Amino acid sequence: MGLVNSASRATAWWRSRTPVERITVYMVWPWYLILWLLPLLWLATAWPVAPRRAWLLSALVMVALLVVATVVFQGAMRQRTHPEPTVTPAPWRWAMVLLVVAAVYFAVLAVVGEGDEDWVLAHFWSGIFVVAIALGPLVRQRLLGVVALAGAGAALVVAGTVGLAIAAAVLALVMVLLVHSTLWPIDVMRQLEESRAREAALSVAEERLRFSRDVHDVVGRALSTIAIKSELAAKLADRGDPASAAQMREVEGIAHESLRSVRELVRGYRTIDLDQEVRGARELLESAGIATTVEGGSHDVAGPARESAAWVVREAVTNILRHSRASTCLIVIGAEGVAITNDGAGAVSRASEGVGLTGLRERLATVGGELSIRRSEDEFTVAVRYADAGQPREAR
């Protein structure tokens, strides 16, 4: 039972991750295993042929090097995957500590062993490997030469051979470039999510601009006309001219006409099409990495209920994008009602109604619709049932 609960919590945690966090797990976490596993295997192979005291001293310094390298690598990866402005670059501080420990490590190897011994070479390659991986996320192109020279210098200190120095420089460069190849997909995914967020904000701004432009075009001229004619009527009334009454009647007519235009504008702005809303919802959800399935369509919904069904889809999809970390979504449309289910309920602490759902409930009341919200361990469902209809199909 405990194993099942642990697996369930792990599944819920994984589903609550963003695409950037998921690809980070895929691409970065294996490096921690590589960082520790390969050096320890090399040290284990060196143990049978190494002097016990010399091997033990080198191994202890290697463990310290691994601990500091892990801290440096974790901080550098977080800085690359979550680029936030910081006052002090903390990973570089630990990197300085790492370089000091590495210098001590190579100095110990140079003192306690001969450069051409197998166990010394195993310890040496482990040190180069660990330092190159740890510094990989921090090293830019201009520092690649410095890394290569540092590796070659360490080889000359430990073994004093040019061939080993060249091999160490190549290994350091290869490991840094491999780490960089891991970071590239993460950078691309993060930039893609930022672009989607900017695109969504731009769409909202464009829609506000369009609506403000329509309001200005419809109401602006009418209000200007009303202001001019009211001023003229006031001047005529001051002179006792009976034409002022005619001017005010014209003002009244213009005001009524403006009111009708505003109502038509608002009606056109608030009227949405169900099929178009479903298509837009599918595209928006899938662009956010949420696999979306649609069952049914507007032909399954009675004409008077289609607009309210479209509003249900819009509000439910908006809530999925804002308040959940879903990976799948199912939209079921039928004659009985509409149900939208997502698997992101584990990412929120509780189900609650905000202004959007409250307004949607009030809108549905005018057409005889009843809104319901269901939440299970992993699923969250927003459903509407129309009057004189059976229960909507359960979203599977």
ABEGO torsion letter per residue (X at the ends): XAAAAAAAAAAAAAAABBAAAAAAAAAAAAAAAAAAAAAAAAAAAAAAABBAAAAAAAAAAAAAAAAAAAAAAAAAAAAAABBBBBABBAAAAAAAAAAAAAAAAAAAAAAABBAABAAAAAAAAAAAAAAAAAAAAABBAAAAAAAAAAAAAAAAAAAGBAAAAAAAAAAAAAAAAAAAAAAAAAAAAAAAAAAAAAAAAAAAAAAAAAAAAAAAAAAAAAAAAAAAAAAAAAAAAAAGBAAAAAAAAAAAAAAAAAAAAAAAAAAAAABBBAAAAAAAAAAAAAAAGBBBBBBEBAAABBAAAAAAAAAAAAAAAAAAAAABBBABBBBBBBAAEBBBBBAAAAABABBBBBAAAAAAAAAAAAAGBBBBBBBBAABBBBBBBBBGBBBBBBBX
